């Protein structure tokens, strides 16, 4: 979380159950998903996984 704050990236609480929302990139489109893993292209999922590993360590 310190890295996100250092970079000035806003974070929001995320609920585990129910519909989740995300905005990827500079586009103004917000999408939603119900599963634990968002519906992203394969390479996008790899990037997301790499980011989550860096942020949580």
C-alpha angles and dihedrals in degrees: 000000000000090000091053091050091047090053092046094242115155118231129196132197111265122210119219099213126056133012119348127199131209140177116204123197125342094313116115092223115114118198131192135213138181102207128082091253120052120236102258134147113272095256090048090055090051090051091048091050091050091049093049091050092051094046095048095050 
